[in-house]
Amino acid sequence: MMLCWILILLTLRFLKAEEIEIYAQEGGTVTLPRDLHGGAVANTEKVYVNWFSGPEKTLVISRNPQAGIQPGKDKTRFSLSPDFSVQISPVHESDFGFFSCEQHKFTETYIKTYRLRHVTVSRPQAVMVGDPLPLKCELEKGQLSGTAIVKWTPPKGCNVNIQGSNGEITVPKVPVCASGVWTCTVKYNKREVRATTAAYVIDLSAPSDPIYTSVSNSSSVNIPCSLSNDIPWDLLRDHLLKGSWNFSSLSNANQQPKDVLTLHINSTIKWIPTKDAPIAVQQRELKDKDLSIIKLPVSEAIRGEYTCALNFKGRNFSKKIKVEVLHVTSTATRSPLIEGQRVNLSCSLGHNTTHEVKWRRPSGSTHPLLSSSPHSAFLSFPVRMEDKGKWTCELWDDQKLLTFSDIFLRIEKAPVNIWLWVAISSGIVVFILLLVVIIKAIRKHKQMLMYRRRKTRFCCCKNPNETGFYKT
């Protein structure tokens, strides 16, 4: 009786020793290596190889020298390598357990048993930038789990402070670069397996410099704002409370910022315009990290400061984006202009700026106001025929063109009939003026002559001796 128990224990010990432990991650890829045994079955040309799974020994794939490779029931996940090791991809939960490999050559048979065990890592998670990131890599208990070496590797190019050991670590203050694939590497019995998980670091990204656009060179503009990383909305929805875009006009400093978009959080995530929004924003569904305002019609009314905000449980994120709109205006009240008519051109952001202004005139124009630098933002000149065409105002910051705005001047010569009427009218006016002057001169001359001529007086003499009249 004692001898039987000894034989049973030796047999179990032998079977346990013959079992090869292989670790894998569900959803990953694993290879069960064919044991060559160093015998005749090592010859791959004449050997028969059968791979079975489970205690019921379900055939998953086989090979024989005559028929070649024959797949089992599952034809997509199991494949043979050149040395007839079996590869499983992807690994399903039902695959964890026992596999066996039977090799035959003539009368020689060799059987090897494998035990596929779990490597389990933390599920993908979203964390706020600066918060701690916990990660865990566990091995299913087995012969080799206690001696395995486990190491975590962050996404490529990201150096982080990792605390912890034995597969359970924490990144105390997670940076944005920690978003991506984290790899748990397990080394055991001269073998290695890698298991992966994803970490998503939540932060907002937006340009720090103002956005420059103009009324003339674009019909619409995008105001960019996005999550710093591609984060599945299913993960983000668990943390997100609300989101918004608000707008503060630059032309009215006393006006309070107004919400123009609010985030609708439901089965679909989308921006919805608020009631009485002061600018023409549009509704759109969000499917990736892009939170931008898109296709905003450009006008002087969109000059202002925009705030992109997301509110999470216990944490708020916001980014401010300034939008500047360049516009060229003309004081001319009619178009086309008449040659010789004075026109005033103004190039402005709606406020004073330190940026350099450059004017581009039509190719035929020789306008003297543009012969020296720097150019003035205001031009005033009588137009000539060679000035007709496109005038462009460019806004520069050092050597960088920020934006530009165009205006077209249409100029025509004065029609001949107009000049004829002008000449006739002028002649009539001159003739009337000369006639008036002549008449006034004649009247004045006559008046002077009358005043110079004195009237002759006659009287009757009292002396009777003298007769007739005489002058006194």
C-alpha positions as a printed NumPy array, in Angstrom:
array([[  0.   ,   0.   ,   0.   ],
       [  2.768,   2.417,   0.912],
       [  4.507,   1.538,  -2.324],
       [  1.38 ,   2.542,  -4.295],
       [  1.223,   5.948,  -2.654],
       [  4.897,   6.496,  -3.36 ],
       [  4.384,   5.6  ,  -7.011],
       [  1.364,   7.941,  -7.247],
       [  3.297,  10.858,  -5.678],
       [  6.251,  10.256,  -7.984],
       [  3.935,  10.133, -10.97 ],
       [  2.209,  13.39 ,  -9.964],
       [  5.549,  15.033,  -9.35 ],
       [  6.781,  13.862, -12.717],
       [  3.658,  15.129, -14.47 ],
       [  3.927,  18.465, -12.669],
       [  7.546,  18.759, -13.706],
       [  6.619,  17.98 , -17.303],
       [  3.981,  20.736, -17.353],
       [  5.24 ,  23.993, -18.959],
       [  3.753,  27.227, -17.579],
       [  3.111,  29.997, -20.1  ],
       [  1.761,  33.425, -19.142],
       [ -0.409,  35.553, -21.433],
       [ -2.792,  38.51 , -21.401],
       [ -6.363,  38.143, -22.518],
       [ -6.707,  39.836, -25.865],
       [ -2.98 ,  39.544, -26.52 ],
       [ -0.828,  37.079, -28.459],
       [  1.002,  34.062, -27.087],
       [  3.13 ,  31.248, -28.504],
       [  3.213,  27.764, -27.003],
       [  6.652,  26.454, -27.993],
       [  6.91 ,  22.967, -29.458],
       [  9.35 ,  20.948, -27.358],
       [ 11.809,  19.254, -29.714],
       [ 12.79 ,  16.783, -26.978],
       [ 16.133,  16.282, -28.639],
       [ 14.903,  13.018, -30.161],
       [ 13.764,  11.766, -33.5  ],
       [ 10.67 ,  14.004, -33.418],
       [ 12.977,  16.973, -33.764],
       [ 13.047,  16.245, -37.492],
       [ 10.358,  18.593, -38.888],
       [ 10.085,  16.938, -42.299],
       [  8.543,  13.639, -41.201],
       [  7.018,  14.466, -37.837],
       [  3.267,  14.535, -37.1  ],
       [  2.234,  17.343, -34.714],
       [ -1.18 ,  17.631, -33.056],
       [ -2.173,  20.455, -30.706],
       [ -5.095,  19.904, -28.295],
       [ -6.825,  22.159, -25.761],
       [ -8.623,  21.347, -22.511],
       [ -9.055,  18.072, -20.649],
       [-11.327,  16.817, -23.416],
       [ -8.406,  17.219, -25.85 ],
       [-10.119,  19.298, -28.511],
       [ -7.964,  19.48 , -31.633],
       [ -7.041,  23.073, -32.433],
       [ -4.486,  22.524, -35.232],
       [ -2.379,  19.712, -36.666],
       [  0.312,  18.945, -39.204],
       [  1.36 ,  15.843, -41.032],
       [  3.964,  15.315, -43.739],
       [  1.404,  14.315, -46.383],
       [ -1.569,  16.662, -45.867],
       [  0.299,  19.624, -44.382],
       [ -1.329,  21.947, -41.833],
       [ -4.943,  21.187, -40.924],
       [ -6.831,  23.764, -38.826],
       [ -9.23 ,  22.707, -36.104],
       [-12.617,  24.161, -35.239],
       [-11.315,  27.725, -34.753],
       [ -9.536,  28.499, -38.023],
       [ -8.729,  32.16 , -37.356],
       [ -6.968,  32.353, -33.994],
       [ -4.579,  29.384, -34.116],
       [ -1.59 ,  29.167, -36.449],
       [  1.667,  27.217, -36.672],
       [  5.101,  28.753, -36.876],
       [  7.836,  27.188, -39.08 ],
       [  8.95 ,  24.913, -36.189],
       [  5.253,  23.983, -35.568],
       [  4.871,  25.903, -32.324],
       [  1.297,  27.14 , -31.993],
       [  0.444,  30.83 , -31.867],
       [ -2.842,  32.087, -30.399],
       [ -4.054,  35.573, -31.331],
       [ -6.077,  37.004, -29.798],
       [ -6.149,  35.031, -26.563],
       [ -9.681,  34.416, -25.255],
       [-10.663,  33.79 , -21.648],
       [-11.595,  30.22 , -22.61 ],
       [ -8.004,  29.561, -23.695],
       [ -6.582,  29.745, -20.183],
       [ -5.976,  26.239, -18.941],
       [ -4.308,  23.147, -20.38 ],
       [ -2.908,  22.49 , -23.843],
       [ -1.043,  19.421, -25.035],
       [  1.209,  18.745, -27.995],
       [  1.461,  15.207, -29.387],
       [  4.307,  14.429, -31.753],
       [  4.618,  11.193, -33.737],
       [  7.293,   9.743, -35.913],
       [  6.981,   6.127, -36.875],
       [  6.471,   4.305, -33.575],
       [  7.837,   7.102, -31.428],
       [  5.322,   9.337, -29.622],
       [  6.088,  12.328, -27.445],
       [  3.499,  14.303, -25.456],
       [  4.063,  17.654, -23.779],
       [  1.55 ,  19.45 , -21.502],
       [  1.241,  23.244, -21.187],
       [ -0.58 ,  25.412, -18.678],
       [ -1.678,  28.847, -19.944],
       [ -1.982,  31.293, -17.037],
       [ -3.235,  34.874, -16.743],
       [ -1.256,  38.084, -16.668],
       [ -3.754,  40.709, -15.498],
       [ -3.126,  44.464, -15.656],
       [ -5.155,  47.511, -14.629],
       [ -7.997,  48.411, -16.938],
       [ -7.598,  51.528, -19.13 ],
       [ -8.21 ,  54.601, -17.001],
       [ -8.45 ,  58.379, -17.321],
       [ -6.761,  60.608, -14.719],
       [ -6.343,  64.371, -14.359],
       [ -2.943,  65.818, -15.114],
       [ -0.991,  66.113, -11.849],
       [ -3.047,  63.437, -10.072],
       [ -1.591,  60.05 ,  -9.049],
       [ -1.762,  57.207, -11.558],
       [ -1.935,  53.696, -10.   ],
       [ -1.057,  50.637, -12.107],
       [ -1.098,  46.965, -11.194],
       [  0.262,  43.881, -12.967],
       [ -0.688,  40.512, -11.404],
       [  0.291,  36.947, -12.24 ],
       [ -1.989,  34.001, -11.728],
       [ -0.497,  31.87 ,  -8.985],
       [  1.558,  28.962, -10.256],
       [  4.951,  27.358,  -9.994],
       [  6.764,  30.379, -11.442],
       [  4.663,  33.32 , -10.212],
       [  6.778,  33.784,  -7.088],
       [ 10.068,  33.961,  -8.992],
       [  8.918,  36.1  , -11.938],
       [ 10.371,  39.608, -12.398],
       [  7.751,  42.262, -13.209],
       [  8.595,  45.697, -14.602],
       [  6.432,  48.591, -15.852],
       [  7.491,  50.747, -18.823],
       [  5.851,  54.15 , -19.55 ],
       [  4.991,  55.395, -23.063],
       [  7.988,  56.045, -25.278],
       [  9.753,  59.331, -24.598],
       [  8.111,  59.968, -21.224],
       [ 10.311,  59.988, -18.116],
       [  8.239,  59.7  , -14.972],
       [  8.816,  59.091, -11.295],
       [  7.616,  55.538, -10.593],
       [  7.056,  54.378,  -7.034],
       [  6.349,  50.795,  -5.979],
       [  7.494,  47.296,  -6.952],
       [  6.33 ,  43.72 ,  -7.635],
       [  4.1  ,  44.943, -10.434],
       [  2.107,  47.412,  -8.305],
       [  3.267,  50.98 ,  -8.923],
       [  2.092,  54.597,  -8.657],
       [  3.081,  57.69 , -10.64 ],
       [  2.601,  60.442,  -7.987],
       [  2.034,  63.444, -10.286],
       [  1.245,  62.189, -13.727],
       [  2.35 ,  64.421, -16.657],
       [  0.562,  64.733, -19.979],
       [  3.227,  62.614, -21.702],
       [  2.189,  59.617, -19.579],
       [ -0.866,  59.197, -21.811],
       [ -0.565,  56.145, -23.989],
       [  0.356,  52.494, -23.715],
       [  1.971,  51.253, -20.507],
       [  3.742,  47.887, -20.769],
       [  4.138,  45.323, -18.027],
       [  7.054,  42.988, -18.832],
       [  7.178,  39.643, -16.985],
       [ 10.354,  37.587, -17.095],
       [ 10.139,  33.971, -15.908],
       [ 12.033,  30.751, -16.553],
       [ 14.05 ,  32.304, -19.391],
       [ 10.831,  33.432, -21.039],
       [  9.217,  36.848, -21.338],
       [  5.674,  38.088, -21.781],
       [  4.357,  41.603, -22.218],
       [  0.954,  42.827, -21.11 ],
       [ -0.323,  46.299, -21.921],
       [ -2.885,  48.791, -20.722],
       [ -3.729,  52.384, -21.556],
       [ -3.602,  55.492, -19.417],
       [ -5.273,  58.724, -20.493],
       [ -4.15 ,  61.983, -18.894],
       [ -6.849,  64.668, -18.992],
       [ -5.765,  68.208, -19.855],
       [ -6.767,  70.953, -22.282],
       [ -4.63 ,  72.22 , -25.119],
       [ -5.074,  75.548, -26.944],
       [ -2.78 ,  78.081, -28.673],
       [ -1.267,  80.699, -26.385],
       [ -0.827,  83.261, -29.178],
       [ -3.792,  85.187, -30.591],
       [ -5.479,  83.931, -33.751],
       [ -5.29 ,  86.477, -36.563],
       [ -7.779,  86.48 , -39.394],
       [ -9.434,  89.026, -41.664],
       [-12.781,  89.787, -43.166],
       [-11.547,  89.6  , -46.733],
       [ -9.218,  86.594, -46.96 ],
       [-11.408,  83.95 , -45.347],
       [-15.089,  83.306, -45.029],
       [-14.748,  81.393, -41.747],
       [-12.253,  80.599, -39.01 ],
       [-11.714,  77.748, -36.534],
       [-10.952,  78.509, -32.889],
       [ -8.89 ,  75.541, -31.673],
       [ -9.22 ,  73.796, -28.332],
       [ -8.771,  70.106, -27.634],
       [ -8.042,  67.483, -25.047],
       [ -4.302,  66.929, -24.798],
       [ -4.729,  63.271, -25.754],
       [ -7.183,  61.011, -27.535],
       [ -9.427,  59.876, -24.691],
       [-12.45 ,  57.635, -25.3  ],
       [-15.589,  59.566, -24.434],
       [-16.888,  56.527, -22.555],
       [-14.042,  56.971, -20.055],
       [-14.297,  60.748, -20.023],
       [-18.053,  60.724, -19.415],
       [-17.491,  59.102, -16.003],
       [-15.593,  62.191, -14.802],
       [-17.166,  65.015, -16.822],
       [-19.852,  67.285, -15.363],
       [-20.214,  70.012, -18.001],
       [-18.42 ,  71.967, -20.696],
       [-18.808,  75.371, -22.344],
       [-17.421,  78.031, -24.669],
       [-17.894,  81.666, -23.699],
       [-17.138,  84.888, -25.56 ],
       [-16.032,  88.331, -24.395],
       [-16.051,  91.109, -27.008],
       [-12.959,  93.305, -27.422],
       [-15.038,  96.218, -28.663],
       [-17.141,  96.357, -25.5  ],
       [-14.905,  95.968, -22.451],
       [-17.819,  96.503, -20.05 ],
       [-19.816,  93.586, -21.418],
       [-19.757,  90.415, -19.333],
       [-18.595,  87.172, -21.012],
       [-21.49 ,  85.231, -22.525],
       [-21.806,  81.481, -23.034],
       [-22.109,  80.667, -26.717],
       [-21.889,  76.837, -26.601],
       [-22.749,  74.272, -23.937],
       [-21.784,  70.604, -23.907],
       [-24.598,  68.098, -24.241],
       [-23.531,  64.937, -22.376],
       [-25.625,  61.934, -23.261],
       [-25.391,  58.987, -25.602],
       [-23.844,  61.496, -27.991],
       [-21.527,  64.315, -26.951],
       [-22.09 ,  67.565, -28.831],
       [-21.803,  71.33 , -28.647],
       [-25.163,  73.113, -28.657],
       [-25.442,  76.909, -29.266],
       [-26.913,  78.837, -26.361],
       [-29.995,  80.982, -26.753],
       [-29.199,  84.539, -27.924],
       [-25.542,  83.712, -28.58 ],
       [-23.881,  86.964, -29.811],
       [-21.906,  85.162, -32.554],
       [-22.932,  82.619, -35.185],
       [-21.556,  79.39 , -33.676],
       [-22.893,  76.061, -34.916],
       [-23.856,  72.757, -33.331],
       [-21.59 ,  69.767, -33.875],
       [-21.058,  66.265, -32.514],
       [-17.762,  65.433, -30.79 ],
       [-16.187,  62.093, -31.656],
       [-12.53 ,  62.675, -30.813],
       [-10.408,  65.001, -28.705],
       [-11.174,  68.085, -30.837],
       [-13.329,  70.61 , -28.938],
       [-12.843,  73.514, -31.379],
       [-15.353,  76.041, -32.592],
       [-15.402,  75.399, -36.329],
       [-16.453,  77.421, -39.371],
       [-17.18 ,  80.612, -37.444],
       [-18.121,  83.306, -40.025],
       [-15.528,  86.095, -39.965],
       [-16.696,  89.603, -39.213],
       [-15.58 ,  92.404, -36.951],
       [-18.15 ,  91.167, -34.417],
       [-16.079,  88.048, -33.608],
       [-13.144,  90.076, -32.254],
       [-12.747,  88.998, -28.656],
       [-11.558,  86.492, -26.104],
       [-12.929,  82.951, -26.131],
       [-12.796,  80.546, -23.169],
       [-12.952,  76.787, -23.641],
       [-13.859,  75.075, -20.335],
       [-14.481,  71.557, -19.033],
       [-15.699,  70.899, -15.5  ],
       [-14.889,  67.559, -13.893],
       [-15.617,  66.112, -10.495],
       [-13.364,  68.17 ,  -8.234],
       [-11.356,  69.756, -11.072],
       [-11.929,  72.438, -13.715],
       [ -9.905,  73.105, -16.852],
       [-10.077,  76.19 , -19.072],
       [ -8.106,  77.812, -21.88 ],
       [ -8.425,  81.36 , -23.261],
       [ -7.969,  82.114, -26.954],
       [ -7.865,  85.645, -28.352],
       [ -9.151,  86.317, -31.861],
       [ -8.019,  89.411, -33.793],
       [ -9.756,  90.476, -37.019],
       [ -7.982,  92.731, -39.522],
       [-10.184,  94.885, -41.716],
       [ -9.477,  97.427, -44.455],
       [-12.091, 100.155, -44.901],
       [-12.543, 103.017, -47.365],
       [-14.222, 106.39 , -46.844],
       [-15.346, 106.557, -50.464],
       [-19.118, 106.848, -50.625],
       [-19.485, 105.7  , -54.224],
       [-18.008, 102.975, -56.356],
       [-16.475, 103.199, -58.85 ],
       [-14.335, 106.172, -57.886],
       [-13.825, 109.046, -60.303],
       [-10.243, 109.824, -61.245],
       [ -9.032, 112.685, -59.095],
       [-11.399, 111.882, -56.225],
       [ -9.706, 111.62 , -52.821],
       [ -9.981, 108.335, -50.939],
       [ -8.994, 107.358, -47.385],
       [ -7.929, 103.759, -46.638],
       [ -7.713, 102.461, -43.075],
       [ -6.174,  99.134, -41.952],
       [ -7.104,  98.273, -38.375],
       [ -7.606,  95.553, -35.75 ],
       [-10.113,  97.785, -34.033],
       [ -7.509,  98.974, -31.514],
       [ -3.932, 100.216, -31.413],
       [ -1.266,  97.632, -32.166],
       [  2.522,  97.491, -32.178],
       [  2.619,  95.133, -35.164],
       [  4.074,  96.377, -38.439],
       [  1.711,  97.254, -41.28 ],
       [  2.729,  96.763, -44.91 ],
       [  0.662,  97.849, -47.913],
       [  0.754,  96.057, -51.265],
       [ -0.478,  98.268, -54.104],
       [ -1.545,  97.277, -57.627],
       [  1.355,  96.551, -59.963],
       [  0.798,  99.692, -62.034],
       [  0.523, 102.085, -59.089],
       [  3.401, 104.385, -58.148],
       [  1.805, 105.765, -55.029],
       [  4.327, 108.047, -53.248],
       [  2.989, 107.27 , -49.759],
       [  4.417, 103.724, -49.989],
       [  7.916, 104.657, -51.075],
       [  9.285, 104.614, -47.524],
       [  9.017, 102.269, -44.527],
       [  7.333, 101.789, -42.122],
       [  3.968, 102.195, -43.769],
       [  1.154, 104.035, -42.104],
       [ -2.047, 102.198, -41.285],
       [ -3.961, 105.138, -42.825],
       [ -3.65 , 106.316, -46.444],
       [ -5.256, 109.403, -48.005],
       [ -4.709, 110.307, -51.668],
       [ -6.463, 111.404, -54.865],
       [ -6.865, 108.351, -57.051],
       [ -5.431, 107.93 , -60.521],
       [ -6.272, 105.335, -63.13 ],
       [ -3.111, 103.327, -62.328],
       [ -4.273, 102.983, -58.696],
       [ -7.192, 100.747, -59.617],
       [ -7.03 ,  97.108, -58.477],
       [ -6.339,  95.201, -55.274],
       [ -4.799,  96.982, -52.305],
       [ -3.586,  94.598, -49.591],
       [ -2.825,  95.441, -45.99 ],
       [ -0.486,  92.913, -44.309],
       [  0.073,  92.571, -40.577],
       [  3.578,  91.438, -39.61 ],
       [  5.21 ,  90.405, -36.354],
       [  8.951,  90.608, -36.934],
       [  9.448,  88.303, -39.932],
       [  6.128,  86.474, -39.594],
       [  3.04 ,  87.339, -41.61 ],
       [  0.081,  87.224, -39.22 ],
       [ -2.776,  87.946, -41.626],
       [ -3.773,  90.218, -44.483],
       [ -6.882,  91.981, -45.748],
       [ -7.761,  93.157, -49.266],
       [ -9.809,  95.961, -50.737],
       [-10.492,  96.577, -54.426],
       [-10.54 , 100.11 , -55.839],
       [-12.562, 100.629, -58.989],
       [-11.602, 103.854, -60.732],
       [-13.074, 105.423, -63.883],
       [-12.292, 108.482, -65.919],
       [-14.869, 111.235, -65.722],
       [-17.293, 110.915, -68.697],
       [-16.93 , 113.535, -71.512],
       [-20.513, 114.777, -71.195],
       [-19.895, 115.544, -67.553],
       [-16.877, 117.68 , -68.412],
       [-18.875, 119.358, -71.187],
       [-21.671, 120.274, -68.806],
       [-19.072, 121.441, -66.327],
       [-17.485, 123.673, -68.992],
       [-20.823, 125.07 , -70.215],
       [-22.031, 125.686, -66.702],
       [-18.771, 127.349, -65.835],
       [-18.983, 129.576, -68.968],
       [-22.547, 130.625, -68.18 ],
       [-21.628, 131.409, -64.621],
       [-18.595, 133.437, -65.758],
       [-20.698, 135.322, -68.387],
       [-23.373, 136.183, -65.833],
       [-20.759, 137.37 , -63.375],
       [-19.084, 139.539, -66.056],
       [-22.477, 140.981, -67.096],
       [-23.321, 141.831, -63.516],
       [-19.934, 143.47 , -63.06 ],
       [-20.318, 145.518, -66.265],
       [-23.817, 146.698, -65.378],
       [-22.718, 147.686, -61.926],
       [-19.73 , 149.533, -63.384],
       [-21.926, 151.476, -65.861],
       [-24.367, 152.456, -63.15 ],
       [-21.6  , 153.59 , -60.914],
       [-20.058, 155.634, -63.733],
       [-23.349, 157.413, -64.471],
       [-23.855, 158.22 , -60.836],
       [-20.413, 159.813, -60.658],
       [-21.12 , 161.992, -63.72 ],
       [-24.378, 163.276, -62.276],
       [-22.745, 164.244, -59.057],
       [-20.002, 166.152, -60.872],
       [-22.455, 168.207, -63.051],
       [-23.897, 171.24 , -61.268],
       [-27.341, 172.714, -62.117],
       [-27.343, 176.412, -63.753],
       [-29.445, 179.035, -61.896],
       [-31.352, 182.032, -63.599],
       [-32.933, 185.159, -61.908],
       [-34.863, 188.341, -62.882],
       [-32.982, 191.658, -62.513],
       [-34.609, 194.421, -60.466],
       [-32.937, 197.254, -62.46 ],
       [-35.482, 198.4  , -65.026],
       [-32.787, 199.788, -67.231],
       [-31.446, 196.369, -67.838],
       [-33.447, 193.98 , -69.82 ],
       [-33.272, 190.19 , -70.301],
       [-31.828, 187.525, -68.172],
       [-28.318, 187.032, -66.901],
       [-26.376, 184.567, -65.015],
       [-25.818, 185.049, -61.334]])
